[in-house]
Amino acid sequence: MRIVLCYPVEPKHVRQIQAVAPDATVVDAGQERVALELPSADIFCGHPKVPVPWDAVVAGGRLRWIQSSAAGLDHCLVPSVIASDIVVTSASGVLADQVAEHALGLAIACTRRTRLFLEQQSRREFVRRPTLDLTGATVGIVGLGGNGRRLVEVLAPFRVTILATDYFPVRKPPAVDFLGPPEALTTLLERSDVLFLCPPLTPATRSMIDAAAIGQMKKGAILVNVGRGKLVDEDALADALESGHLDSAALDVTPDEPPRPESRLWTAPRLIITPHVGGQAARRIDAMTDFFCDNLRRHLGGMPLRNLVDKRLGFPAPPE
Protein backbone atom coordinates (compact mmCIF):
# COMPACT_ATOMS: atom_id res chain seq x y z
CA MET A 1 0.00 0.00 0.00
CA ARG A 2 1.28 3.43 -0.97
CA ILE A 3 0.12 6.55 0.91
CA VAL A 4 0.94 9.86 -0.76
CA LEU A 5 0.82 13.09 1.26
CA CYS A 6 0.50 16.65 -0.01
CA TYR A 7 0.22 18.92 3.00
CA PRO A 8 3.11 20.51 4.94
CA VAL A 9 4.05 17.57 7.14
CA GLU A 10 7.23 17.24 9.18
CA PRO A 11 9.14 13.98 9.70
CA LYS A 12 7.27 13.39 12.97
CA HIS A 13 3.95 13.41 11.09
CA VAL A 14 5.22 10.92 8.53
CA ARG A 15 6.35 8.66 11.40
CA GLN A 16 2.94 9.00 13.06
CA ILE A 17 1.17 7.91 9.87
CA GLN A 18 3.69 5.12 9.30
CA ALA A 19 2.99 3.79 12.81
CA VAL A 20 -0.70 3.38 11.94
CA ALA A 21 0.11 1.57 8.66
CA PRO A 22 3.53 -0.04 9.25
CA ASP A 23 3.40 -2.08 6.04
CA ALA A 24 2.63 0.94 3.85
CA THR A 25 5.03 3.17 1.97
CA VAL A 26 4.38 6.76 3.07
CA VAL A 27 5.52 9.40 0.57
CA ASP A 28 5.77 13.08 1.46
CA ALA A 29 5.23 14.41 -2.06
CA GLY A 30 4.56 18.06 -1.25
CA GLN A 31 3.34 20.41 -3.95
CA GLU A 32 6.55 19.87 -5.91
CA ARG A 33 6.04 16.14 -6.57
CA VAL A 34 2.34 15.51 -6.05
CA ALA A 35 1.55 15.36 -9.75
CA LEU A 36 4.30 12.75 -10.20
CA GLU A 37 3.47 10.64 -7.13
CA LEU A 38 -0.33 10.70 -7.20
CA PRO A 39 -0.81 8.15 -10.03
CA SER A 40 0.93 5.49 -7.90
CA ALA A 41 -1.06 6.20 -4.70
CA ASP A 42 -3.54 3.85 -3.08
CA ILE A 43 -4.44 6.52 -0.51
CA PHE A 44 -3.96 10.26 -0.90
CA CYS A 45 -4.09 12.85 1.87
CA GLY A 46 -3.64 16.49 1.04
CA HIS A 47 -4.71 19.51 -0.95
CA PRO A 48 -2.94 19.97 -4.29
CA LYS A 49 -2.54 23.62 -5.22
CA VAL A 50 -0.89 22.75 -8.51
CA PRO A 51 -2.41 20.96 -11.52
CA VAL A 52 -2.61 17.19 -11.01
CA PRO A 53 -3.70 14.51 -13.53
CA TRP A 54 -6.96 13.46 -11.85
CA ASP A 55 -8.38 11.92 -15.03
CA ALA A 56 -5.27 9.77 -15.51
CA VAL A 57 -5.32 8.78 -11.84
CA VAL A 58 -8.92 7.64 -12.09
CA ALA A 59 -8.19 5.78 -15.32
CA GLY A 60 -5.28 4.00 -13.64
CA GLY A 61 -7.71 2.44 -11.16
CA ARG A 62 -5.28 2.33 -8.21
CA LEU A 63 -6.40 5.19 -5.97
CA ARG A 64 -9.04 4.08 -3.46
CA TRP A 65 -9.40 6.97 -1.04
CA ILE A 66 -8.84 10.74 -0.99
CA GLN A 67 -8.59 12.40 2.41
CA SER A 68 -8.70 16.13 1.78
CA SER A 69 -6.60 18.18 4.18
CA ALA A 70 -9.06 21.05 3.67
CA ALA A 71 -12.74 21.41 4.38
CA GLY A 72 -13.28 22.52 0.78
CA LEU A 73 -13.23 19.86 -1.92
CA ASP A 74 -13.24 21.82 -5.17
CA HIS A 75 -9.56 20.91 -5.57
CA CYS A 76 -10.33 17.20 -6.06
CA LEU A 77 -14.02 16.76 -6.94
CA VAL A 78 -13.52 16.82 -10.68
CA PRO A 79 -16.07 14.95 -12.84
CA SER A 80 -13.92 11.82 -13.23
CA VAL A 81 -13.43 11.50 -9.45
CA ILE A 82 -17.12 12.07 -8.82
CA ALA A 83 -18.06 9.32 -11.28
CA SER A 84 -15.48 6.87 -9.90
CA ASP A 85 -15.51 4.48 -6.95
CA ILE A 86 -12.87 6.56 -5.13
CA VAL A 87 -13.95 7.34 -1.58
CA VAL A 88 -13.54 11.00 -0.55
CA THR A 89 -13.46 12.40 2.99
CA SER A 90 -13.05 16.02 4.02
CA ALA A 91 -11.35 17.85 6.87
CA SER A 92 -14.54 19.67 7.82
CA GLY A 93 -14.39 20.81 11.43
CA VAL A 94 -10.70 20.04 11.97
CA LEU A 95 -9.86 23.76 12.03
CA ALA A 96 -13.28 25.04 13.04
CA ASP A 97 -11.96 26.78 16.16
CA GLN A 98 -9.60 28.92 14.13
CA VAL A 99 -12.07 29.69 11.33
CA ALA A 100 -14.71 30.74 13.86
CA GLU A 101 -12.22 32.96 15.71
CA HIS A 102 -11.21 34.59 12.45
CA ALA A 103 -14.81 35.11 11.34
CA LEU A 104 -15.63 36.72 14.67
CA GLY A 105 -12.54 38.92 14.43
CA LEU A 106 -13.50 40.09 10.95
CA ALA A 107 -17.05 40.88 12.02
CA ILE A 108 -15.85 42.88 15.02
CA ALA A 109 -13.29 44.65 12.85
CA CYS A 110 -16.21 45.82 10.70
CA THR A 111 -18.55 46.83 13.52
CA ARG A 112 -15.85 48.57 15.55
CA ARG A 113 -14.34 50.27 12.47
CA THR A 114 -10.86 48.82 12.93
CA ARG A 115 -9.76 49.61 9.38
CA LEU A 116 -10.90 53.23 9.68
CA PHE A 117 -9.13 53.79 12.99
CA LEU A 118 -5.92 52.15 11.76
CA GLU A 119 -5.99 54.46 8.76
CA GLN A 120 -6.45 57.40 11.13
CA GLN A 121 -3.53 56.19 13.24
CA SER A 122 -1.29 56.10 10.17
CA ARG A 123 -2.17 59.79 9.66
CA ARG A 124 -1.71 60.58 13.38
CA GLU A 125 -5.40 61.45 13.69
CA PHE A 126 -7.31 60.91 16.93
CA VAL A 127 -10.96 61.34 15.98
CA ARG A 128 -13.99 59.56 17.42
CA ARG A 129 -16.34 58.21 14.78
CA PRO A 130 -19.57 56.16 15.02
CA THR A 131 -19.36 52.39 15.45
CA LEU A 132 -21.84 49.51 15.35
CA ASP A 133 -22.66 46.73 17.82
CA LEU A 134 -22.38 43.01 17.25
CA THR A 135 -24.01 42.38 20.63
CA GLY A 136 -27.76 42.00 20.15
CA ALA A 137 -27.56 41.91 16.35
CA THR A 138 -29.32 39.49 14.04
CA VAL A 139 -26.73 37.34 12.30
CA GLY A 140 -27.11 34.90 9.45
CA ILE A 141 -24.89 31.87 8.90
CA VAL A 142 -24.99 30.18 5.50
CA GLY A 143 -23.72 26.62 5.97
CA LEU A 144 -23.88 24.79 9.31
CA GLY A 145 -21.06 22.35 8.77
CA GLY A 146 -18.18 22.06 11.20
CA ASN A 147 -17.13 25.69 10.80
CA GLY A 148 -20.65 27.07 10.89
CA ARG A 149 -21.60 25.16 14.04
CA ARG A 150 -18.49 26.30 15.86
CA LEU A 151 -19.27 29.86 14.78
CA VAL A 152 -22.67 29.51 16.45
CA GLU A 153 -20.95 28.64 19.74
CA VAL A 154 -18.57 31.58 19.44
CA LEU A 155 -21.34 34.07 18.64
CA ALA A 156 -23.87 32.93 21.24
CA PRO A 157 -22.34 34.91 24.17
CA PHE A 158 -22.97 38.11 22.21
CA ARG A 159 -26.72 37.57 22.72
CA VAL A 160 -27.33 37.59 18.98
CA THR A 161 -30.33 36.22 17.14
CA ILE A 162 -28.93 33.51 14.88
CA LEU A 163 -30.56 32.52 11.59
CA ALA A 164 -29.01 29.74 9.51
CA THR A 165 -29.41 27.67 6.39
CA ASP A 166 -27.89 24.33 5.50
CA TYR A 167 -28.40 21.64 2.87
CA PHE A 168 -29.20 19.32 5.77
CA PRO A 169 -31.30 21.50 8.12
CA VAL A 170 -31.15 19.01 10.98
CA ARG A 171 -29.75 18.89 14.54
CA LYS A 172 -30.52 22.58 15.17
CA PRO A 173 -28.17 23.93 17.84
CA PRO A 174 -30.06 25.42 20.80
CA ALA A 175 -28.51 28.85 20.17
CA VAL A 176 -29.90 28.95 16.61
CA ASP A 177 -33.29 30.65 16.39
CA PHE A 178 -34.05 29.55 12.81
CA LEU A 179 -32.57 26.78 10.68
CA GLY A 180 -33.86 26.27 7.17
CA PRO A 181 -32.87 24.71 3.83
CA PRO A 182 -30.89 26.57 1.16
CA GLU A 183 -34.16 27.90 -0.26
CA ALA A 184 -34.56 29.95 2.94
CA LEU A 185 -31.54 32.11 2.06
CA THR A 186 -33.89 35.04 1.37
CA THR A 187 -34.88 35.04 5.05
CA LEU A 188 -31.24 35.51 6.05
CA LEU A 189 -30.60 38.15 3.42
CA GLU A 190 -33.59 40.24 4.46
CA ARG A 191 -33.12 39.98 8.24
CA SER A 192 -29.38 39.75 8.95
CA ASP A 193 -27.33 42.65 10.25
CA VAL A 194 -24.23 40.50 9.72
CA LEU A 195 -24.18 37.65 7.19
CA PHE A 196 -21.48 34.96 7.48
CA LEU A 197 -20.73 32.67 4.54
CA CYS A 198 -19.47 29.19 5.50
CA PRO A 199 -20.71 26.79 2.80
CA PRO A 200 -18.56 24.72 0.43
CA LEU A 201 -18.14 25.76 -3.16
CA THR A 202 -20.44 23.69 -5.36
CA PRO A 203 -22.33 24.41 -8.59
CA ALA A 204 -25.29 25.37 -6.40
CA THR A 205 -23.34 27.85 -4.25
CA ARG A 206 -21.06 29.43 -6.87
CA SER A 207 -21.87 33.17 -7.07
CA MET A 208 -24.77 32.68 -4.65
CA ILE A 209 -24.14 36.21 -3.36
CA ASP A 210 -24.63 38.08 -6.61
CA ALA A 211 -26.18 41.47 -7.33
CA ALA A 212 -29.71 40.15 -6.81
CA ALA A 213 -28.85 38.55 -3.47
CA ILE A 214 -26.99 41.63 -2.24
CA GLY A 215 -29.99 43.72 -3.29
CA GLN A 216 -32.11 41.66 -0.87
CA MET A 217 -29.76 42.33 2.03
CA LYS A 218 -30.65 45.00 4.57
CA LYS A 219 -29.25 48.42 3.82
CA GLY A 220 -26.30 48.84 6.14
CA ALA A 221 -25.67 45.09 6.56
CA ILE A 222 -22.21 43.53 6.85
CA LEU A 223 -20.95 40.57 4.80
CA VAL A 224 -18.21 38.22 6.09
CA ASN A 225 -16.95 35.41 3.85
CA VAL A 226 -14.84 32.63 5.38
CA GLY A 227 -16.08 29.93 2.98
CA ARG A 228 -14.84 30.10 -0.60
CA GLY A 229 -14.10 33.19 -2.66
CA LYS A 230 -16.29 32.27 -5.61
CA LEU A 231 -19.40 32.30 -3.42
CA VAL A 232 -19.46 36.07 -3.98
CA ASP A 233 -19.64 38.11 -7.19
CA GLU A 234 -16.81 40.57 -6.61
CA ASP A 235 -18.17 43.31 -8.87
CA ALA A 236 -21.57 43.13 -7.20
CA LEU A 237 -19.87 43.40 -3.80
CA ALA A 238 -17.77 46.37 -4.93
CA ASP A 239 -20.90 48.06 -6.31
CA ALA A 240 -22.74 47.58 -3.00
CA LEU A 241 -19.87 49.02 -0.98
CA GLU A 242 -19.38 51.97 -3.32
CA SER A 243 -23.10 52.79 -3.29
CA GLY A 244 -23.31 52.46 0.50
CA HIS A 245 -25.94 49.70 0.34
CA LEU A 246 -23.65 47.51 2.45
CA ASP A 247 -22.07 49.04 5.52
CA SER A 248 -18.88 47.01 5.11
CA ALA A 249 -17.51 43.58 4.27
CA ALA A 250 -14.65 41.28 5.17
CA LEU A 251 -13.20 38.52 3.02
CA ASP A 252 -10.75 35.85 4.11
CA VAL A 253 -11.24 34.27 0.68
CA THR A 254 -11.47 35.96 -2.71
CA PRO A 255 -12.56 34.73 -6.16
CA ASP A 256 -8.94 34.83 -7.30
CA GLU A 257 -6.21 34.32 -4.73
CA PRO A 258 -4.58 36.74 -4.72
CA PRO A 259 -7.07 39.10 -6.39
CA ARG A 260 -6.03 40.26 -9.83
CA PRO A 261 -4.10 43.56 -9.81
CA GLU A 262 -7.04 45.25 -11.52
CA SER A 263 -9.64 43.77 -9.15
CA ARG A 264 -12.01 46.32 -7.66
CA LEU A 265 -11.68 44.56 -4.32
CA TRP A 266 -8.34 46.30 -3.72
CA THR A 267 -9.96 49.73 -3.73
CA ALA A 268 -13.52 49.01 -2.56
CA PRO A 269 -14.41 51.18 0.45
CA ARG A 270 -14.89 49.65 3.89
CA LEU A 271 -13.61 46.25 2.77
CA ILE A 272 -11.16 44.16 4.80
CA ILE A 273 -9.21 41.40 3.03
CA THR A 274 -7.12 38.76 4.80
CA PRO A 275 -5.08 36.28 2.72
CA HIS A 276 -6.99 33.02 3.40
CA VAL A 277 -5.57 32.59 6.88
CA GLY A 278 -8.75 31.64 8.75
CA GLY A 279 -7.60 28.05 9.15
CA GLN A 280 -4.08 28.84 10.32
CA ALA A 281 -3.23 27.40 13.70
CA ALA A 282 -0.14 26.64 15.72
CA ARG A 283 -1.12 22.94 15.70
CA ARG A 284 -2.74 22.85 12.27
CA ILE A 285 -0.60 20.06 10.85
CA ASP A 286 -0.74 18.10 14.12
CA ALA A 287 -4.54 18.32 14.11
CA MET A 288 -4.80 17.29 10.47
CA THR A 289 -2.46 14.35 11.00
CA ASP A 290 -4.39 13.21 14.07
CA PHE A 291 -7.60 13.30 12.04
CA PHE A 292 -6.06 11.43 9.11
CA CYS A 293 -4.58 8.77 11.39
CA ASP A 294 -7.96 8.21 13.03
CA ASN A 295 -9.59 7.81 9.62
CA LEU A 296 -6.71 5.60 8.44
CA ARG A 297 -7.29 3.24 11.37
CA ARG A 298 -10.96 3.17 10.45
CA HIS A 299 -10.11 2.47 6.81
CA LEU A 300 -7.75 -0.37 7.68
CA GLY A 301 -10.24 -1.80 10.17
CA GLY A 302 -13.20 -1.65 7.82
CA MET A 303 -15.04 0.90 9.99
CA PRO A 304 -17.07 3.91 8.78
CA LEU A 305 -14.95 6.93 7.90
CA ARG A 306 -15.47 10.35 9.43
CA ASN A 307 -16.56 13.18 7.12
CA LEU A 308 -17.51 10.80 4.31
CA VAL A 309 -18.39 13.00 1.33
CA ASP A 310 -21.42 12.65 -0.88
CA LYS A 311 -19.50 13.35 -4.08
CA ARG A 312 -22.61 14.40 -5.99
CA LEU A 313 -23.37 17.08 -3.40
CA GLY A 314 -19.75 18.04 -2.80
CA PHE A 315 -19.67 17.81 1.00
CA PRO A 316 -20.28 15.31 3.83
CA ALA A 317 -23.71 14.39 5.04
CA PRO A 318 -24.25 15.01 8.77
CA PRO A 319 -23.54 12.08 11.09
CA GLU A 320 -26.46 9.90 12.09
RODO-2510 file (C-alpha; in nm, 4 decimals, decimal comma):
residues 320
     n   res          X          Y          Z
     1     m     0,0000     0,0000     0,0000
     2     r     0,1282     0,3428    -0,0972
     3     i     0,0124     0,6550     0,0914
     4     v     0,0940     0,9861    -0,0758
     5     l     0,0825     1,3090     0,1256
     6     c     0,0503     1,6649    -0,0006
     7     y     0,0221     1,8918     0,3000
     8     p     0,3114     2,0510     0,4941
     9     v     0,4053     1,7567     0,7142
    10     e     0,7226     1,7243     0,9179
    11     p     0,9140     1,3979     0,9702
    12     k     0,7266     1,3389     1,2970
    13     h     0,3949     1,3409     1,1094
    14     v     0,5220     1,0920     0,8531
    15     r     0,6345     0,8659     1,1398
    16     q     0,2939     0,9005     1,3056
    17     i     0,1173     0,7910     0,9874
    18     q     0,3690     0,5121     0,9301
    19     a     0,2989     0,3788     1,2807
    20     v    -0,0696     0,3381     1,1937
    21     a     0,0108     0,1573     0,8665
    22     p     0,3533    -0,0045     0,9247
    23     d     0,3401    -0,2079     0,6041
    24     a     0,2631     0,0936     0,3853
    25     t     0,5032     0,3166     0,1966
    26     v     0,4378     0,6755     0,3073
    27     v     0,5517     0,9398     0,0575
    28     d     0,5772     1,3085     0,1459
    29     a     0,5227     1,4414    -0,2060
    30     g     0,4565     1,8058    -0,1254
    31     q     0,3338     2,0412    -0,3950
    32     e     0,6547     1,9871    -0,5907
    33     r     0,6041     1,6137    -0,6572
    34     v     0,2341     1,5508    -0,6048
    35     a     0,1550     1,5363    -0,9752
    36     l     0,4303     1,2755    -1,0197
    37     e     0,3470     1,0641    -0,7131
    38     l    -0,0334     1,0702    -0,7201
    39     p    -0,0811     0,8148    -1,0030
    40     s     0,0933     0,5489    -0,7896
    41     a    -0,1060     0,6203    -0,4704
    42     d    -0,3544     0,3850    -0,3078
    43     i    -0,4437     0,6524    -0,0512
    44     f    -0,3956     1,0263    -0,0896
    45     c    -0,4085     1,2851     0,1869
    46     g    -0,3641     1,6492     0,1045
    47     h    -0,4706     1,9512    -0,0948
    48     p    -0,2944     1,9965    -0,4295
    49     k    -0,2538     2,3615    -0,5221
    50     v    -0,0890     2,2754    -0,8512
    51     p    -0,2415     2,0963    -1,1515
    52     v    -0,2614     1,7187    -1,1010
    53     p    -0,3698     1,4508    -1,3532
    54     w    -0,6959     1,3465    -1,1854
    55     d    -0,8380     1,1924    -1,5030
    56     a    -0,5272     0,9767    -1,5506
    57     v    -0,5317     0,8783    -1,1837
    58     v    -0,8921     0,7638    -1,2091
    59     a    -0,8193     0,5776    -1,5323
    60     g    -0,5283     0,3999    -1,3638
    61     g    -0,7708     0,2440    -1,1159
    62     r    -0,5281     0,2326    -0,8214
    63     l    -0,6399     0,5188    -0,5969
    64     r    -0,9038     0,4079    -0,3460
    65     w    -0,9399     0,6974    -0,1036
    66     i    -0,8837     1,0741    -0,0994
    67     q    -0,8587     1,2403     0,2408
    68     s    -0,8701     1,6133     0,1778
    69     s    -0,6604     1,8182     0,4180
    70     a    -0,9056     2,1045     0,3671
    71     a    -1,2742     2,1413     0,4376
    72     g    -1,3285     2,2523     0,0780
    73     l    -1,3229     1,9861    -0,1918
    74     d    -1,3245     2,1818    -0,5166
    75     h    -0,9556     2,0912    -0,5575
    76     c    -1,0332     1,7203    -0,6062
    77     l    -1,4018     1,6761    -0,6943
    78     v    -1,3515     1,6824    -1,0680
    79     p    -1,6067     1,4952    -1,2844
    80     s    -1,3921     1,1821    -1,3233
    81     v    -1,3430     1,1497    -0,9453
    82     i    -1,7122     1,2068    -0,8820
    83     a    -1,8058     0,9323    -1,1282
    84     s    -1,5478     0,6875    -0,9903
    85     d    -1,5509     0,4478    -0,6955
    86     i    -1,2873     0,6558    -0,5126
    87     v    -1,3949     0,7344    -0,1580
    88     v    -1,3541     1,1001    -0,0550
    89     t    -1,3458     1,2404     0,2990
    90     s    -1,3054     1,6019     0,4025
    91     a    -1,1354     1,7849     0,6874
    92     s    -1,4544     1,9666     0,7820
    93     g    -1,4388     2,0812     1,1430
    94     v    -1,0699     2,0036     1,1972
    95     l    -0,9860     2,3764     1,2029
    96     a    -1,3284     2,5036     1,3037
    97     d    -1,1956     2,6780     1,6164
    98     q    -0,9600     2,8921     1,4128
    99     v    -1,2066     2,9695     1,1330
   100     a    -1,4710     3,0741     1,3861
   101     e    -1,2225     3,2962     1,5711
   102     h    -1,1208     3,4594     1,2450
   103     a    -1,4811     3,5112     1,1339
   104     l    -1,5627     3,6725     1,4667
   105     g    -1,2540     3,8924     1,4433
   106     l    -1,3497     4,0085     1,0946
   107     a    -1,7049     4,0882     1,2020
   108     i    -1,5854     4,2882     1,5020
   109     a    -1,3289     4,4655     1,2851
   110     c    -1,6211     4,5823     1,0703
   111     t    -1,8548     4,6829     1,3523
   112     r    -1,5845     4,8571     1,5552
   113     r    -1,4337     5,0274     1,2473
   114     t    -1,0855     4,8823     1,2931
   115     r    -0,9763     4,9607     0,9377
   116     l    -1,0897     5,3227     0,9685
   117     f    -0,9127     5,3786     1,2993
   118     l    -0,5920     5,2154     1,1759
   119     e    -0,5994     5,4461     0,8758
   120     q    -0,6447     5,7400     1,1127
   121     q    -0,3531     5,6192     1,3236
   122     s    -0,1294     5,6103     1,0168
   123     r    -0,2169     5,9790     0,9656
   124     r    -0,1714     6,0578     1,3376
   125     e    -0,5397     6,1448     1,3689
   126     f    -0,7307     6,0910     1,6927
   127     v    -1,0963     6,1338     1,5979
   128     r    -1,3987     5,9555     1,7425
   129     r    -1,6342     5,8213     1,4782
   130     p    -1,9565     5,6160     1,5021
   131     t    -1,9361     5,2388     1,5447
   132     l    -2,1841     4,9507     1,5350
   133     d    -2,2662     4,6734     1,7821
   134     l    -2,2384     4,3012     1,7251
   135     t    -2,4013     4,2382     2,0631
   136     g    -2,7759     4,1996     2,0154
   137     a    -2,7559     4,1909     1,6354
   138     t    -2,9323     3,9488     1,4045
   139     v    -2,6729     3,7338     1,2302
   140     g    -2,7110     3,4898     0,9449
   141     i    -2,4893     3,1871     0,8904
   142     v    -2,4987     3,0180     0,5504
   143     g    -2,3724     2,6615     0,5969
   144     l    -2,3880     2,4792     0,9306
   145     g    -2,1061     2,2351     0,8768
   146     g    -1,8177     2,2057     1,1202
   147     n    -1,7132     2,5690     1,0796
   148     g    -2,0654     2,7071     1,0892
   149     r    -2,1596     2,5157     1,4038
   150     r    -1,8486     2,6301     1,5864
   151     l    -1,9271     2,9857     1,4784
   152     v    -2,2673     2,9508     1,6448
   153     e    -2,0946     2,8636     1,9738
   154     v    -1,8567     3,1583     1,9440
   155     l    -2,1344     3,4066     1,8635
   156     a    -2,3867     3,2925     2,1237
   157     p    -2,2344     3,4905     2,4167
   158     f    -2,2966     3,8113     2,2207
   159     r    -2,6719     3,7575     2,2721
   160     v    -2,7330     3,7590     1,8984
   161     t    -3,0329     3,6220     1,7142
   162     i    -2,8933     3,3506     1,4879
   163     l    -3,0563     3,2525     1,1586
   164     a    -2,9007     2,9743     0,9514
   165     t    -2,9413     2,7672     0,6390
   166     d    -2,7894     2,4328     0,5502
   167     y    -2,8398     2,1642     0,2870
   168     f    -2,9203     1,9318     0,5767
   169     p    -3,1296     2,1498     0,8124
   170     v    -3,1154     1,9011     1,0983
   171     r    -2,9751     1,8895     1,4539
   172     k    -3,0517     2,2576     1,5167
   173     p    -2,8171     2,3927     1,7845
   174     p    -3,0056     2,5419     2,0802
   175     a    -2,8513     2,8846     2,0171
   176     v    -2,9902     2,8953     1,6609
   177     d    -3,3290     3,0653     1,6392
   178     f    -3,4050     2,9555     1,2813
   179     l    -3,2570     2,6778     1,0675
   180     g    -3,3859     2,6273     0,7168
   181     p    -3,2868     2,4710     0,3834
   182     p    -3,0888     2,6572     0,1161
   183     e    -3,4163     2,7903    -0,0260
   184     a    -3,4558     2,9955     0,2945
   185     l    -3,1541     3,2113     0,2063
   186     t    -3,3885     3,5040     0,1371
   187     t    -3,4884     3,5042     0,5049
   188     l    -3,1243     3,5508     0,6051
   189     l    -3,0605     3,8153     0,3417
   190     e    -3,3586     4,0239     0,4457
   191     r    -3,3123     3,9985     0,8239
   192     s    -2,9381     3,9751     0,8954
   193     d    -2,7334     4,2649     1,0247
   194     v    -2,4228     4,0501     0,9720
   195     l    -2,4179     3,7648     0,7190
   196     f    -2,1484     3,4964     0,7484
   197     l    -2,0727     3,2666     0,4536
   198     c    -1,9466     2,9193     0,5503
   199     p    -2,0710     2,6790     0,2801
   200     p    -1,8560     2,4717     0,0435
   201     l    -1,8136     2,5761    -0,3163
   202     t    -2,0443     2,3687    -0,5360
   203     p    -2,2326     2,4409    -0,8590
   204     a    -2,5289     2,5374    -0,6401
   205     t    -2,3339     2,7846    -0,4254
   206     r    -2,1060     2,9426    -0,6865
   207     s    -2,1869     3,3170    -0,7068
   208     m    -2,4766     3,2678    -0,4648
   209     i    -2,4141     3,6206    -0,3356
   210     d    -2,4635     3,8085    -0,6606
   211     a    -2,6177     4,1469    -0,7326
   212     a    -2,9707     4,0155    -0,6814
   213     a    -2,8849     3,8552    -0,3471
   214     i    -2,6993     4,1635    -0,2241
   215     g    -2,9992     4,3718    -0,3289
   216     q    -3,2112     4,1663    -0,0874
   217     m    -2,9756     4,2335     0,2032
   218     k    -3,0652     4,5000     0,4565
   219     k    -2,9250     4,8423     0,3816
   220     g    -2,6298     4,8836     0,6145
   221     a    -2,5672     4,5092     0,6558
   222     i    -2,2212     4,3533     0,6855
   223     l    -2,0949     4,0566     0,4801
   224     v    -1,8210     3,8222     0,6092
   225     n    -1,6955     3,5409     0,3849
   226     v    -1,4843     3,2629     0,5385
   227     g    -1,6078     2,9934     0,2975
   228     r    -1,4838     3,0103    -0,0604
   229     g    -1,4099     3,3193    -0,2664
   230     k    -1,6292     3,2272    -0,5607
   231     l    -1,9401     3,2300    -0,3416
   232     v    -1,9456     3,6073    -0,3981
   233     d    -1,9637     3,8108    -0,7188
   234     e    -1,6808     4,0566    -0,6614
   235     d    -1,8170     4,3306    -0,8871
   236     a    -2,1574     4,3126    -0,7196
   237     l    -1,9866     4,3400    -0,3801
   238     a    -1,7769     4,6370    -0,4927
   239     d    -2,0904     4,8060    -0,6311
   240     a    -2,2739     4,7581    -0,2995
   241     l    -1,9867     4,9017    -0,0980
   242     e    -1,9383     5,1966    -0,3322
   243     s    -2,3096     5,2789    -0,3289
   244     g    -2,3313     5,2457     0,0495
   245     h    -2,5938     4,9703     0,0343
   246     l    -2,3646     4,7507     0,2445
   247     d    -2,2067     4,9036     0,5521
   248     s    -1,8883     4,7008     0,5113
   249     a    -1,7514     4,3579     0,4268
   250     a    -1,4650     4,1281     0,5167
   251     l    -1,3196     3,8522     0,3025
   252     d    -1,0753     3,5852     0,4106
   253     v    -1,1237     3,4273     0,0683
   254     t    -1,1470     3,5956    -0,2709
   255     p    -1,2561     3,4726    -0,6164
   256     d    -0,8943     3,4828    -0,7304
   257     e    -0,6211     3,4321    -0,4726
   258     p    -0,4581     3,6741    -0,4723
   259     p    -0,7074     3,9100    -0,6390
   260     r    -0,6032     4,0261    -0,9829
   261     p    -0,4102     4,3563    -0,9814
   262     e    -0,7043     4,5253    -1,1523
   263     s    -0,9643     4,3766    -0,9152
   264     r    -1,2008     4,6319    -0,7658
   265     l    -1,1684     4,4557    -0,4317
   266     w    -0,8342     4,6299    -0,3723
   267     t    -0,9964     4,9727    -0,3733
   268     a    -1,3520     4,9009    -0,2560
   269     p    -1,4406     5,1181     0,0448
   270     r    -1,4886     4,9649     0,3890
   271     l    -1,3612     4,6248     0,2769
   272     i    -1,1164     4,4162     0,4798
   273     i    -0,9213     4,1396     0,3028
   274     t    -0,7121     3,8762     0,4800
   275     p    -0,5080     3,6278     0,2722
   276     h    -0,6990     3,3021     0,3399
   277     v    -0,5574     3,2590     0,6884
   278     g    -0,8755     3,1638     0,8748
   279     g    -0,7604     2,8049     0,9151
   280     q    -0,4084     2,8843     1,0319
   281     a    -0,3226     2,7396     1,3699
   282     a    -0,0139     2,6641     1,5715
   283     r    -0,1117     2,2941     1,5696
   284     r    -0,2741     2,2853     1,2271
   285     i    -0,0596     2,0056     1,0846
   286     d    -0,0739     1,8102     1,4118
   287     a    -0,4538     1,8320     1,4107
   288     m    -0,4804     1,7289     1,0466
   289     t    -0,2459     1,4350     1,0998
   290     d    -0,4392     1,3206     1,4068
   291     f    -0,7600     1,3295     1,2037
   292     f    -0,6059     1,1425     0,9108
   293     c    -0,4580     0,8775     1,1392
   294     d    -0,7959     0,8207     1,3026
   295     n    -0,9592     0,7811     0,9623
   296     l    -0,6705     0,5605     0,8445
   297     r    -0,7287     0,3244     1,1374
   298     r    -1,0958     0,3167     1,0451
   299     h    -1,0114     0,2472     0,6814
   300     l    -0,7750    -0,0367     0,7684
   301     g    -1,0238    -0,1799     1,0166
   302     g    -1,3197    -0,1654     0,7817
   303     m    -1,5037     0,0899     0,9993
   304     p    -1,7067     0,3914     0,8781
   305     l    -1,4946     0,6930     0,7897
   306     r    -1,5475     1,0351     0,9434
   307     n    -1,6561     1,3177     0,7119
   308     l    -1,7510     1,0801     0,4309
   309     v    -1,8390     1,2999     0,1332
   310     d    -2,1420     1,2655    -0,0877
   311     k    -1,9496     1,3350    -0,4075
   312     r    -2,2607     1,4399    -0,5993
   313     l    -2,3373     1,7077    -0,3397
   314     g    -1,9746     1,8037    -0,2797
   315     f    -1,9675     1,7812     0,1001
   316     p    -2,0277     1,5314     0,3829
   317     a    -2,3713     1,4391     0,5036
   318     p    -2,4245     1,5013     0,8766
   319     p    -2,3539     1,2082     1,1088
   320     e    -2,6462     0,9897     1,2085
***
